[in-house]
Amino acid sequence: MKTVLQAQGLGKRYGRRWALRDCTIDIPAGHVVGLVGPNGAGKTTLLKLASGQLEPTRGGINVLGGRPAEGPAQLAKVGFVAQDTPVYAGLSVADHLRLGARLNPGWDAALARERIRLLGLDPNHRAGKLSGGQRAQLALTLGLAKRPELLILDEPVASLDPLARREFLQGLMEAVVEHELSVVLSSHLVADLERVCDFLIVLVDSRVEVAGEVDKLLATHHRLTGPRRDPDRLPADQDVVSARHTDRQSTLVIRTDAPIHDPAWTVSRLSLEDLVLAYMEKHTADNRRIALEVR
């Protein structure tokens, strides 16, 4: 199976601070990947490393069979839409399409014109006069008309209202189906990712906490509720992701490939948001435990 992004021990440091550490992932082609984590987790750093905007401090990264931004052919394979949906306020919509054609050898002018028509954008309008949703759609059009094999989107809908977010994601998914794109999409909005993503990466404190196909992750993670119990007493094949306790009850999120036979537990499924939050809670609990041990 073709791999679109592979990282081994990848790290990026600014001075003494690590923005990304020990990142090892393998993303197969044909997926819409949701990249999620709290602010400062390293999401933008990973995406900039993948698009060749940054050089790693440690480890290696391979994108579509080559080093990021290694040359014109490699650059042409990857489209990137940054968090602020970068368009030039003083340029018209048509100016943006002409600029895209000059900068990208594989530019699909027909695709760009058709998307602009379907979106109802006036080619003569300046980008600075467009709404936030329209600017995001223009930026997406520029990314798609490049005809990349991999499209990287860094928080593209963060500032949009719910309707504009839905329209943006709908347009993205239509393009994925039509052009057989692989996509990596970072977002804080897990509900949006749940609608469009089939592969998940959770980054917390500059490290990958979990990565894999969404269906498999949801099938192997469970919430257990029952009488209070020490998590260390669980079977060895049940990995505790997060744990909460009251005086009489324990609620655990575990990862396991094996059936759960203990009748004391009530077992329930997780949503994607539940899974993401469990890994964030795990990190918070680990930090709290380390702080107490240091004291």
Stockholm file with secondary structure:
# STOCKHOLM 1.0

chainA/1-295         MKTVLQAQGLGKRYGRRWALRDCTIDIPAGHVVGLVGPNGAGKTTLLKLASGQLEPTRGGINVLGGRPAEGPAQLAKVGFVAQDTPVYAGLSVADHLRLGARLNPGWDAALARERIRLLGLDPNHRAGKLSGGQRAQLALTLGLAKRPELLILDEPVASLDPLARREFLQGLMEAVVEHELSVVLSSHLVADLERVCDFLIVLVDSRVEVAGEVDKLLATHHRLTGPRRDPDRLPADQDVVSARHTDRQSTLVIRTDAPIHDPAWTVSRLSLEDLVLAYMEKHTADNRRIALEVR
#=GR chainA/1-295 SS CCEEEEEEEEEEEETTEEEEEEEEEEEETTCEEEEECCTTSSHHHHHHHHTTSSCCSEEEEEETTBCTTSSHHHHHTEEEECTTCCCCTTSBHHHHHHHHHHHCTTCCHHHHHHHHHHHTCCTTSBGGGSCHHHHHHHHHHHHHHTCCSEEEEESTTTTSCHHHHHHHHHHHHHHHHHHTCEEEEECSCHHHHHHHCSEEEEEETTEEEEEEEHHHHHHHEEEEEEECCCGGGSCTTCEEEEEEECSSEEEEEEECSSCCCCTTCEEECCCHHHHHHHHHHHHHHHHHHHHHHHC
#=GC SS_cons         CCEEEEEEEEEEEETTEEEEEEEEEEEETTCEEEEECCTTSSHHHHHHHHTTSSCCSEEEEEETTBCTTSSHHHHHTEEEECTTCCCCTTSBHHHHHHHHHHHCTTCCHHHHHHHHHHHTCCTTSBGGGSCHHHHHHHHHHHHHHTCCSEEEEESTTTTSCHHHHHHHHHHHHHHHHHHTCEEEEECSCHHHHHHHCSEEEEEETTEEEEEEEHHHHHHHEEEEEEECCCGGGSCTTCEEEEEEECSSEEEEEEECSSCCCCTTCEEECCCHHHHHHHHHHHHHHHHHHHHHHHC
//
